[in-house]
Amino acid sequence: MSVMPRPNVTTAEELLSLREPGFRHELVRGELRRMSCAGYWHGAVAGRLAALIGTHVLRQRLGMTFGTDTGFLLERNPDTVRAPDLAFVERERVPAQPGPGYFPGPPDFAVEVISPSDELADVHEEAVFWLEHGTRLVWVVDPKANRVTAYRSKNDVRVFAVGDRLEGGDVVPGLCLSVREIFPSLDVG
């Protein structure tokens, strides 16, 4: 993730109108962060998770899932808008009518898929950032190592490997996935 000084983009409203093909952006305390598009394997893992989690959420009528381009407005003055690779918001928190702009507040559950260019310390920091802003469960998915790190708090962090099962607990009730089914690489070849 690179930091670009762009004094003309410091608010959520300015970020919403920013167009720069080939890049995604987040705003962290008024500072624009520019990210390259993810590689195809990152997208395959994120897509599989979206299908697995999204199907469960839809069937159980638990709320709404959001894809990687969805921004969550977490702070104002200076503004912070972040976008996880996948997010879930429980039904009671989903606005009754669709509206413009970013989702007001954090998701209940956020999933970050590690890209080859990501530093592990940065991904850990991002998971903790989500928790500090009200997200109740964060999964950090590592396609290279075929493992998932689940964060419930800064001190409640567990690593799950192939053969283990992940659960949504009280955040995504009834969600239970094997780590194996998350990774397309374990189905091919």
DOMINU-873573 format. One record per residue: x, y, z of N, C-alpha, C, O, CB in turn; residue in one letter. Coordinates in steps of 0.02 Angstrom, whole numbers, plus 32768, in hexadecimal, padded with zeros to 4 digits. Last residue first. Glycine has a CB too. Example, Ala and Ser with C-alpha at 12.3 -4.5 7.8 and 13.67 -1.06 7.14 Angstrom:
<recs>
82827F90816282AC7FCB816582858002818A829E8039819282C07FE2811ES82947EE4818682677F1F818682947F5B818682C87F5A81A782357F2081C4A
</recs>
This chain:
<recs>
7EE77A437E247F267A1F7E1E7F2279DE7E3B7F5379B97E3B7F5D7A437E3DG7E7C7A947E9E7E967A8A7E5A7ED67A627E5D7EF87A5E7E917EA37ACE7E37V7E5C7AA67F227E2B7A817EF87E477A727EB37E2C7A467E907DEB7AAA7EF1D7EB77AF47F5D7EB17AB17F797E807A867F527E7A7A4A7F5E7E9B7AB57FC2L7EA77B6E7F217EE37B477F117EE07B007F2B7F027AD47F107F217B697F2DS7E377BAB7F5B7E2F7B887F1B7E6B7B5C7F0A7E637B2A7EE87E247BBA7EE3P7E117BA980027E497BB17FD47E417B897F947E437B4C7F967E887B9D7FF6F7DA57B8B80527DB07BD080417DE37BD880087DDF7C097FE37DC97BF6807EI7DA37B0680767D757B1B80417D7E7B64802D7D617B797FFB7D2E7B108058E7E047B0080E07E117AE1809F7DE47AFD80677DFB7B0B80307E097A9680A3R7DC37B30814F7DF67B5A81307E047B4080E97E0F7B6880BC7E377B5B815AV7D157B1A814D7D577AFC81567D887B2A81337D797B4981007D5A7AB28138S7C9F7B8081A27CC37B6E81657D037B4981777D227B5681AA7CD47BAD813BL7C0C7BB881DD7C407B8781ED7C607B7081AB7C3E7B5281827C247B4A8216C7B947C20821E7BC87C1B81EB7BFE7BEB82047C1B7BF582397BE77C6181DBL7B3D7C3182887B357BF6825E7B6B7BEE82297B6F7BB982097AF47BF8823DG7B467CE3828B7B2D7CA482A87B257C6C82757B0A7C76823E7AEA7CB182CAP7BBB7D45828C7B997D2982517B7F7CE482687B9E7CB182597BC97D238212V7BCE7D6183167BD07D9682E47BAC7D8182A57B847DA7828A7C197DAA82D4V7BD57CF583687B9C7D2183717B9A7D5A833E7B697D7F833B7B9B7D3D83B8D7C287C8E82F07C147C9B83357BD67CC6833A7BA67CBC83147C4D7CBD835AG7C5C7C66827A7C497CAC827F7C337CBF82C57C2C7CFB82D47C137CBB824FG7CEA7BF982757CA47C0782857C997C51828B7CC57C77829E7C907BE382C6E7D4F7B84821E7D447BC982337CFA7BD282417CCF7BB7821E7D5C7BFC81FCL7DAE7AF3823B7D6E7B1182297D6A7B5782467D7E7B63827F7D327AE58241R7E437AA581F57E1D7AC782297DDB7AE2820E7DD27AE681D17E477B018248D7E797A7981807E637A4681B07E3B7A6481E97E157A40820A7E9F7A2081CBG7EEC7AFA81737EC67AC8814F7EB77A8F81807EE27A7981A47EEE7AAD8110V7EE37B6382087F057B4681CF7ED67B1481AC7E9F7B0781C47F477B2281E5A7ED37BFA82617EB27BBC824B7ED47BA4820B7EE07BCB81DD7E667BC8823FF7EFD7C5582F07F117C4282AC7EF27BFE829D7EF67BCF82C57F5F7C4082A4V7EB37CD8834F7EBF7C9083457ECF7C8382FC7EB27CA282CF7E837C66835BR7EAD7D4F83CB7EC17D4383867ED27CF983807EFB7CDF83A77EFF7D708371V7E8B7DB984377E6A7D7A84267E747D6D83DC7E4A7D7E83B27E1D7D7B8438D7EC17E3684467EDE7DFF846C7EC07DBB845E7ED87D8984777ED97E0E84B5N7E747E8683F67EBD7E8A83EE7EE07E5084117F157E3B83FC7ED67ECD840AK7DEF7E1783C67E097E5183E97E547E5283DE7E707E2483BF7DF77E508437S7DDC7DBD83667DA07DD383897DB07E1083B37D847E3983C27D847D9B83B6R7E207D8582D27E287DB783077DE37DC683247DB67DDA83007E4A7DF882ECY7E6A7CFC82857E2A7D1A829B7E387D4782D77E577D3283087DF67CE382AEA7EC17CD381F97EC97CED823C7E897D11824F7E757D40822C7F087D1C8242T7ED17C4781947EA87C8081A57EB67C9381ED7EB77C6882197E5C7C71819AV7F347BFE810F7F1E7C0481547EF67C45815D7EFA7C7381347F5B7C028184R7F8A7BE6809E7F4B7BC280A87F367BC280F17F287B8E810F7F527B7A808FN7FF67C3580807FFF7C0480B67FC17BD980C27FC47BAB80EB80127C2780F6A7FBE7C8380197FFF7C63800F800A7C2B804280257BF6803080377C988016K7F477CBA80497F457C8780147F877C6380097F877C297FF37F307CA77FD3P7F0F7CE380DD7F517CDF80BE7F517CA880897F597C6D809A7F897CD280F3D7E9E7D5181227EA57D1480FB7EE77D1680D57EF57D4680B17E697D0B80CAV7E617D8681B37E977D9581857EA97D5381637EBF7D2381837ED67DB581AAV7DC67DB581F07DEE7D7D81D87E227D9881A97E137DBE817B7DC17D4881B4W7D7E7DFF827C7DA77E0A82407DCB7DCA822F7DEA7DAB825A7DDA7E45824AV7CF47E3782D57D1A7DFD82BF7D3E7E0F827E7D207E2A82507CEB7DBF82B5L7CBF7EB482F17CC07E8283267CE77E4383157CFA7E1D83427C7B7E6E8338R7CEB7F5C82DE7CE17F1C82BD7CEC7EE582F17D1B7EE783187D127F138280T7D0E7FD183227CCD7FB2832F7CC07F71830A7C8C7F5283177C997FE1831FG7D8B800583157D54802E82FC7D11800B82FF7CE0802382E37D62804282B5H7DE17FA483417DDE7FE383687DA4801083527D8F803B83777E2080098361E7DD27F4882D77DB87F39831A7DB07F7883447D7D7F8183667DE77F08833FL7E167F8B826F7DCF7F7A82697DB07F6E82AE7D7A7F8882BD7DC67F3B823DW7E977F8F82AA7E747FCD829A7E297FC082947E017FE682B17E907FEC8258F7EB87F0882A97EAE7F2A82EA7E897F6B82E07E5F7F7E83097EF27F36830DV7EC57EF9821E7E947ED182437E857EF282867E4A7EF7829A7EAE7E89824EA7F317F5182067EEF7F5F81E87EB87F38820C7E827F5282187EEF7F4E819DE7F987F1082497F847F54825F7F3E7F6582447F167F8482677FB77F878246E7F9F7E9D81FA7F8D7E9782417F747EDB825B7F417EDE827E7FCA7E7F826BH7FCB7EDA81857F8B7EB781857F727EAE81CD7F377EB681DB7F917E738161V80487F0A81AC80147F3981967FCF7F1A81987F9E7F3A81AA80247F52814FD808B7E9481C980817EC481FF804B7EF681EC80237F0B821780C37EE9820FA80917E58814980687E3A817E805A7E6B81B780237E6B81D2808A7DFD8199L807E7EBB80B980A97EAA80F1807D7E8F812980497EAD813880D47EE88109E80497E8F801480397EA58059806F7E8F808A808A7E5880857FF67E89806ED805F7E597F9880847E977FA980787EAF7FF080987EDE800780717ECD7F78S80077DEC7F9080507DE07F9280787E1D7FA780AE7E177FC480677DC87F4FP7F817E0C80047F9E7E0F7FC17FE87E027FC680067E0C7FFC7F907E547F9FS7F0D7DC1806F7F517DDA80687F677DD5801E7F607DA17FFE7F827DB28095I7E6D7DF880867E947DC580657ED97DE280577EDF7E1780387E727DAC8022V7E057E19810B7E3D7E3380E47E637DF880C87E787DCB80ED7E6B7E618110E7D627E30813D7D927DFF81257DC67E2480FB7DB57E4980CD7D6F7DC680FCV7CFD7E5C81C77D267E71818E7D577E39817D7D717E1881A97D4B7EB3819EA7C647E7882157C957E4582037CBB7E5E81C57C9B7E7281947C737E0081F6F7C1C7EEA82227C207EBE825C7C587E8B82537C777E7482837BDD7E9B8268D7C687F8081E17C447F4181D87C487F1A821A7C737F2882437C617F17819CP7C52802782297C797FEB82187C4C7FB082047C117FAF82167CA67FD88252P7C0280B881DB7C1A808E82137C3D805081FA7C45804681BE7BE0807B823FG7BA180C581577BB180EC81947BC380BF81CF7B9780A481F07B75811881A7P7BE580A380BA7BBE808880F27BD280AE81317C0D80B6813F7BCA803A80FAF7BEB8135804F7C0780FA806F7BDB80E180A77BB0810680C17C4D8109808AY7B76816E7FD17BAE817380007BC28130801D7BAD80FB80067B9D81A28037G7AC181667FD17B0281747FB37B3981727FE87B2C817580247B0181B87F8FP7A5B80D880037A6D811F80017AB181287FE07AD680F87FD57A6D813D8046G79CB807180167A0F807C7FFD7A1D80C77FF879F080EF7FEC7A18805B7FB8P7974806580B17975807D806C79BD8085805579E8809C807A794E80BF8065Q7997802F812C795A8018810B7958802B80C1793D80068098791D8035812EA7A417FFE814E7A0F8032814379D38018811B79DB7FEF80EE7A2E806E811EP7A687F7E81BC7A657F8F81757A2F7FC5816C79F67FBB81817A557F518148V7A617F53823E7A8A7F8F82307A887FA581E77AA37FDA81D67AD27F818244R7A197EDE82427A007F1782697A257F5882597A0C7F8F82667A057F0882B2E7A697E8381F67A2A7E9E81DC7A137EDD820079FB7F0C81E079F47E6A81E0R7B1A7EA281FD7ADD7E8082137A9F7EA781FF7AA17EE581F87ADF7E75825FE7B897EA181797B677ECC81A97B267EA981BC7AFF7E9681907B5B7F15818DV7C277E6E813D7BE37E5C814F7BC97E8D81827BED7EA181B07BDF7E13816AF7C9F7E7280B67C837E8A80F67C3C7E7180FE7C197E6180CE7C857ED780F9A7D3A7E6180667CF67E48806E7CDE7E6180B27D057E6480E27CF37DFA8069L7DA97EB080657D9C7E87802A7D557E6A802B7D387E5D7FF67DCF7E4E8025D7D807F5580A77D9B7F1180AC7D8C7EEB806C7D657F0280427D7D7EED80EAP7DA57FF8809F7D7E7FC780797D9E7F8280807DD27F7580617D7A7FDB802EA7D8E809480F87DB5805780E87D86802680C67D49802880CD7DD580388128R7D9F8138811A7D75810A80F47DA180CF80E17DD480D780BE7D55812D80B4V7DA581BD81857DC2817C81777D8E815181557D578146816F7DDC815981B9T7DC3826D81937D9B8235817E7DC581F681747DFE81F8815F7D768245813ED7DF582C882287DFB82B681E17DD7827481D27DCC824A81FE7E4582B081CEP7D5D82C182097D8682FA821F7DC582E682457DC882F382817D5E83288249N7D1D822082347D14826282147D45829382327D56828F826D7CCB827B821CR7D27816F82137D3881AB823A7D2A81E982107D2981E681D37D8481AA8250E7CF1810D81BF7D0180FC82047D0F813882307D038136826D7D3B80CE8206L7C9780D5813E7CAC8114815C7CB3810B81A77C82810181CB7C78814D814CL7CC8805D80D07CA7806681117CC380A581317CFF80AA813C7CB180288140F7CB0803280257CD2805880597CA7805E80977C69806480937CE4809D803FG7CBB7FAB7FBB7C8F7FCE7FEA7CB87FF180207CDE7FD180447C5D7F9E8009T7D027F597F697CFF7FA07F577CD47FC97F877CCA80057F7B7CE47FA77F11D7CF47ED57F977D327EF97FA27D2F7F447F927D587F6A7FAC7D677EDB7F7BT7C487EBF7FCD7C867EAF7FAB7CBD7EE17FB67CB57F127FDB7C797EA87F62G7BE27E8E80567BFB7EC3802B7C3D7EAD800D7C667E8D802E7C037F068051F7B497E4780927B917E4280857BA37E7880537B7B7E8C80297BA57DFB806CT7ACE7E5F81107AE67E6D80CD7B327E6480C97B567E7880F77AD27EB480B7M7A6B7DF0816E7A7F7E3581617A967E3C811A7A767E2380EC7AB57E4B8192G7A337D73817E7A597D9081B57A697DDA81AC7A737DFE81DD7A987D6A81C0L79EC7D0C813C79D07D50814279F17D75817D79CF7D9381A679837D4D814BR7A207C94811B7A0C7C9C816179ED7CE1816F79D67CEE81A67A477C92818EQ7A3F7CA880957A117C7280A879F67C7B80EF79BC7C6C80FD7A337C2F80A3R7A9C7D14809F7A5D7D1B807A7A2A7CE6809079F07CF7809D7A6A7D14802EL7B057CDB80E97AE37D1781027A9F7D1F80E07A6E7D3081017B0F7D5680F6V7B2B7C7080937B147C6480D87AEB7C9F80F27AB47C96810E7B4F7C568107H7B527CB880217B1C7C86801D7AFF7C7980637AC37C76806B7B357C447FFET7BBF7D0480557B837D25803B7B477CF680377B0F7D0980477B917D417FF6G7C1D7CA180747C007CCA80AA7BBF7CEA80927B8D7CEB80B77C327D0080C1I7C347C697FF17C257C40802C7C017C6780637BCE7C51807D7C667C228048L7C4C7CDB7F9F7C177CAB7F8F7C037C837FCD7BC77C7B7FDB7C2E7C7C7F57A7CB77D197FE17C787D3F7FD67C3F7D0F7FC87C077D187FE17C807D717F9CA7D167CB47FD77CFD7CC880197CBB7CED80127C8C7CE2803A7D307CF4803EL7D2A7CB77F4C7D117C7A7F6C7CF47C8A7FB17CBE7C717FC37D4A7C467F73R7D5D7D397F3C7D1E7D257F1C7CFF7CE77F3C7CC37CE37F467D297D197ED3G7DD57D307F837DA17D5F7F997D5D7D4D7F7C7D2A7D527F9E7DB47DA87F85A7E157CD17F317E087CC27F787DD17CF07F927DA37CD87FB37E497CCB7FA2V7E197D187EB87DF97CD67EBB7DE77CC37F037DB17CAA7F107E277CA07E9DA7E627D8B7ED97E1C7D907EC57DF77D4E7EC87DBC7D4D7ED97E187DAB7E7FG7EDE7D507EF07EBE7D757F267E737D7A7F177E497D6E7F437EDD7DBD7F2DH7EF47D267E6E7EEB7CF47EA27ECA7D137EE07EA07CF47EFF7F2E7CD57EB5W7F007D9D7E227EC77D707E167EBE7D3D7E4E7E857D2B7E5D7ED17D4B7DD4Y7F2A7E2E7E887F367DFA7E577EFD7DC97E547ECF7DCB7E7C7F777DD57E68G7ED77ECE7E9E7EF27E8E7EB77EFE7E5E7E7D7EE07E657E477EC17E6F7EEAA7F0F7F707E6E7EDD7F3A7E6A7EFE7EF97E807F3A7EEF7E757EC07F347E22C7F6A7FD07EE77F637FB17EA67F2A7F7F7EA87F187F667EDD7FA57F907E8FS7F3580597F487F4680137F457F3C7FFA7EFE7F0C800C7EDC7F1C7FEA7F76M7F5280EA7FA77F4780CE7F647F5F80867F637F9680777F7B7F6B80F87F2DR7F0D8151801C7F37811680117F2280F67FD07EE780E97FC47F3180E3804CR7F0981F4805B7EF581C780267F27818E801F7F638199801D7EEF81ED7FE3L7EDD822780FB7F16821780CF7F0181E4809C7EEA81AD80AD7F5381FE80F8E7E79823681597E84826C81297EBD826080F87ECC828C80D07E9182AA814EG7E8081B9819A7E8A81F881BF7E9F823081907ECF8255819D7EC081EF81F6R7E8B816F81087E998160814E7EAE81A181717EE481BC81667ED1812A8155V7E34813380837E46817280A47E4F816280EE7E21814A810F7E0F81A98099L7E5D80D07FF67E4080D880387E58811B80527E898137803B7E55809D8068E7E4780957F4F7E5E80C77F7F7E3A80BF7FC17E0080AA7FC57E52810D7F63H7E88803A7EC47E5680427EF97E7280747F2A7EAF807E7F2D7E447FFE7F1CR7EAA804D7E157EBD80527E5B7E7F80537E877E49806A7E727EE880907E68F7E7F804C7D947EB680207DA47ECB80217DED7EF77FFC7E017EF080317D7AG7E4F80F97D857E4B80B37D6F7E8A808B7D807EC280A47D7C7E3F80B17D23P7E1881607DEF7E5C81517DD97E5D81087DC57E6B80DD7DEF7E9281617E11E7DB081D47E2E7DB381A17DF97DFC819A7DE37E1981C97DC87D8681B47DBCR7D56820A7EB97D9882007E9B7D9681C77E697D7C81917E777DCD81F07ED2L7CE182177F007CE1822F7EBA7D2482257E977D2A82367E5C7CCE82787EB8S7D0281E67F7D7CCC81C67F587CCC81DB7F0F7CB881B47EE47C8981D77F78L7D6082427FAA7D7581FE7F987D4181DC7F6D7D5281B97F3D7D8381D57FD7L7D0D82AD7FC97D3E82B47F927D56826F7F7B7D6082647F3F7D7B82DF7FA9E7CC8827580347CA3828B7FF97CD282937FBD7CC082817F857C7F82CE8008E7D2B825E80927D07822580767CE3823980367CE1821280077CD5820A80A9A7DBB82C880747D7B82B980937D5A827D80707D6C826B80387D4C82F6808FT7E2C82E3802D7E3482D880757DF382C880997DF282BC80D57E5383168095T7E71830B7FA57E4682D37FB87E5382C480027E80829D80137E5282947F8BV7ECC83707F907E87837D7F7A7E5883437F8A7E1C83497F7D7E87838B7F30N7F4883427FB87F25836F7FE57EDC837C7FD07EB483927FF97F4983B07FEAP7F8C82B67FB27F5D82D67F847F3283047FAE7EFD82F07FC67F3182A17F5ER8011824F7FBF7FF9828F7FD77FCC82AF7FA37FE382C17F6C803482BE7FE8P7FF881A67FCF7FFE81DC7F9E7FE7821D7FBD7FAD82217FD27FD681CC7F5FM804181148002801E81508019802C81877FE7806681957FD6803581648061V8023806B7FD1804B80A87FD0802080E37FE67FE380E37FDC806980B47F8AS802B7FC68000800080008000802D803D800080598044802B7FCF8000803DM
</recs>
